[in-house]
């Protein structure tokens, strides 16, 4: 058994699920760089697509249960804090996904096993693999275990603070206090039918990594992105 195979076996133990279809877990751990430009290799992109929806469902369930009186806007802000790239990457690190990833040699040498985007995508793909191989309850148990810290932090956050009430104004005031330019908001994607669009907006603040969030209107997406950035940077 080579070193990575041993890491995959250890990962199964940590997840608490023995895969009936080991190839499914292998696919979830395989980055798109593997076999690029050569033979066709099944990578984790399709599973990531499913995993994103599985993650969204479990997160919505948790929020509905924990915040029974919260309005939709508040739930959306909390939702984005639990499903964003950084939260998924932290969950991936708790799982110990990095050493089990299958990367192309160049990607591995560039430190891909510690790259937030690669870890986050693989994390969603692993959730999907668990969902397909073991069913919703198996995937849900893993989600609750590895997102527990994120959920706990969210539960103890100051939900009624000025930042949550008007995150765009709060972020603008913070930027001004640091003599930074006014934050800018860019619509990076729009999906869904015309009567029910979904906007993806990126907020950009000088000196900080941008943050992206979705909403049913541009304004809702802008507020969610501002709230996400505030939470990520510990500014609330």
C-alpha positions in Angstrom: 0.0 0.0 0.0 1.4 3.4 -1.0 1.3 6.4 1.2 -1.7 8.0 -0.4 -3.7 4.8 -0.4 -3.0 4.6 3.3 -4.3 8.2 3.8 -7.5 7.3 1.9 -8.0 4.3 4.2 -7.4 6.5 7.2 -9.8 9.0 5.9 -12.6 6.4 5.6 -12.0 5.6 9.3 -12.3 9.3 10.3 -15.5 9.6 8.2 -16.9 6.6 9.9 -18.1 5.0 6.6 -16.7 2.1 4.7 -17.5 2.8 1.0 -19.3 0.0 -0.8 -18.0 1.7 -4.0 -14.4 2.7 -3.2 -14.1 4.2 -6.7 -16.7 6.9 -5.7 -14.4 8.1 -2.9 -11.4 8.0 -5.2 -13.3 10.2 -7.7 -14.3 12.6 -5.0 -10.6 13.0 -4.0 -9.3 13.4 -7.6 -8.6 16.9 -8.8 -9.3 18.0 -12.4 -5.5 18.4 -12.9 -5.0 14.6 -12.9 -4.7 13.3 -16.5 -5.3 16.8 -17.9 -4.6 16.8 -21.7 -4.1 13.0 -21.7 -6.4 10.1 -21.0 -9.9 10.7 -19.6 -9.9 10.5 -15.8 -13.0 10.9 -13.6 -12.4 13.9 -11.4 -14.5 15.4 -8.6 -16.2 18.2 -10.5 -19.5 16.4 -11.0 -19.6 15.2 -7.4 -18.8 18.8 -6.3 -21.9 19.9 -8.1 -24.0 17.5 -6.1 -22.1 18.1 -2.9 -22.8 21.9 -3.1 -26.6 21.1 -3.1 -26.2 18.5 -0.3 -24.2 21.0 1.8 -26.9 23.6 1.1 -29.7 21.3 2.3 -28.0 20.3 5.5 -27.1 23.9 6.3 -30.7 25.1 5.7 -31.9 22.3 8.0 -29.6 23.4 10.8 -30.5 27.1 10.4 -34.2 26.4 10.4 -33.9 24.4 13.6 -31.5 26.7 15.5 -33.1 30.0 14.5 -36.8 29.4 14.4 -37.8 33.1 14.5 -35.1 34.5 12.1 -36.2 36.2 8.9 -35.1 35.0 5.5 -32.5 37.7 5.1 -30.8 36.8 8.4 -31.0 33.1 7.5 -29.3 33.9 4.2 -26.5 35.7 5.8 -25.9 32.9 8.2 -26.2 30.4 5.4 -23.4 32.1 3.4 -21.1 31.9 6.5 -21.5 28.1 6.6 -21.2 27.2 2.9 -18.5 29.7 1.7 -15.1 28.5 0.4 -13.3 29.2 3.7 -15.8 27.3 5.8 -15.6 24.3 3.5 -11.8 24.4 3.5 -11.7 24.5 7.3 -14.0 21.5 7.4 -11.7 19.7 4.8 -8.7 20.3 7.1 -10.7 18.9 10.1 -11.4 15.8 7.9 -7.7 15.5 7.0 -8.5 15.6 3.3 -5.2 17.1 2.1 -2.9 14.1 2.2 -5.6 11.9 0.6 -6.1 14.1 -2.4 -5.1 12.9 -5.8 -3.4 15.7 -7.6 -1.2 16.1 -10.7 2.5 16.3 -9.8 2.7 20.0 -10.7 -0.4 20.9 -8.6 1.0 19.0 -5.7 4.3 20.7 -5.9 2.5 24.1 -5.9 1.0 23.2 -2.5 -2.4 22.2 -3.8 -3.1 20.0 -0.8 -3.3 23.2 1.3 -5.1 25.4 -1.3 -8.5 26.6 0.0 -10.3 26.2 -3.3 -9.0 22.7 -3.9 -9.8 21.6 -0.4 -13.3 23.2 -0.4 -14.2 21.6 -3.8 -13.0 18.2 -2.6 -14.9 18.6 0.7 -18.2 19.1 -1.2 -17.4 16.2 -3.4 -16.8 13.9 -0.4 -20.1 14.9 1.0 -21.7 14.0 -2.3 -19.9 10.6 -2.3 -21.1 9.9 1.2 -24.7 10.9 0.2 -24.6 8.6 -2.9 -22.8 5.6 -1.2 -24.3 5.7 2.3 -27.4 7.8 2.0 -28.5 11.1 3.5 -28.1 10.1 7.1 -24.5 9.1 6.7 -23.7 12.3 4.9 -25.6 14.4 7.4 -23.8 12.9 10.3 -20.4 13.7 8.7 -21.6 17.3 8.0 -22.8 17.9 11.5 -19.5 16.5 12.9 -17.1 18.5 10.7 -19.1 21.7 10.6 -19.8 21.7 14.3 -17.2 24.4 15.0 -18.6 26.6 12.3 -22.1 26.1 13.6 -21.1 26.8 17.2 -19.3 30.0 16.2 -22.3 31.1 14.2 -24.7 30.4 17.2 -22.6 32.6 19.5 -22.2 35.5 17.0 -23.8 38.9 17.7 -26.7 38.4 15.3 -28.4 41.6 16.4 -25.3 43.7 15.9 -25.1 46.7 13.5 -23.0 44.6 11.2 -25.8 42.0 10.7 -28.5 44.7 10.5 -26.8 46.8 7.9 -23.6 45.1 6.8 -23.0 47.3 3.8 -23.0 50.5 5.9 -21.0 48.9 8.6 -18.3 47.7 6.1 -18.2 51.2 4.4 -17.7 52.8 7.8 -15.0 50.4 8.7 -13.2 51.0 5.4 -13.4 54.8 5.9 -12.0 54.4 9.4 -9.0 52.6 7.9 -8.7 55.2 5.1 -9.5 52.7 2.5 -11.5 53.4 -0.7 -15.3 52.7 -0.6 -16.0 48.9 -1.0 -17.1 48.0 -4.5 -19.7 45.4 -5.5 -19.5 43.4 -8.7 -22.2 41.1 -10.1 -20.1 38.1 -11.2 -23.0 35.8 -12.2 -26.7 35.7 -12.7 -28.7 32.4 -13.0 -32.2 31.2 -12.8 -35.3 32.3 -14.8 -36.1 36.0 -15.3 -38.9 35.9 -12.8 -36.8 34.3 -10.1 -33.1 35.2 -10.7 -30.2 34.4 -8.4 -27.4 37.0 -8.3 -23.8 36.3 -7.3 -22.0 39.4 -6.1 -18.4 39.9 -5.1 -17.5 42.6 -2.7 -14.0 44.1 -3.0 -12.2 46.0 -0.3 -8.6 47.3 -0.7 -6.2 45.0 1.1 -8.7 42.2 1.8 -9.6 39.0 -0.1 -12.9 39.5 -2.0 -16.0 37.7 -0.7 -18.8 36.3 -2.9 -22.4 35.5 -1.9 -25.8 34.9 -3.6 -29.2 36.5 -3.2 -32.5 36.7 -5.0 -31.8 40.3 -5.8 -28.6 42.3 -6.3 -29.2 44.2 -3.1 -29.7 41.0 -1.1 -26.5 39.5 -2.6 -24.5 42.6 -1.8 -25.6 42.6 1.8 -24.8 38.8 2.1 -21.4 39.4 0.6 -20.6 42.3 2.9 -21.8 40.2 5.9 -19.6 37.3 4.8 -16.5 39.5 4.5 -17.2 41.1 7.9 -17.6 37.7 9.5 -14.5 36.2 7.8 -12.3 39.1 8.9 -13.7 39.2 12.4 -15.0 42.7 12.0 -18.6 42.2 13.3 
